Amino acid sequence: MPQFFFTTIAADGTIRSGIPCEADNLDEAAKQARRELSALAAGGLPDNPLNMLSVEIYDEQQKPELELRLVVEEIRK
């Protein structure tokens, strides 16, 4: 089974890299990354100046494959 790795950026700006993820293919890894992104959001949304949460997926050779972002925008009216 292929191995993928995640790098995450949390609401407080904490970056975690090298998080292992076993998945049959990139689509399955992306599903797991969505769950990871949901868990990050459950821990709190980012505040200015950081406006996003992120999970980036890398393949076994550490080549970036896909990034999922949850962006928070404050729009004053």
Secondary structure, 3 states (H helix, E strand, C coil): CCEEEEEEECCCCCEEEEEEEECCCHHHHHHHHHHHHHHHHHCCCCCCCCCEEEEEEECCCCCEEEEEEEECCCCCC
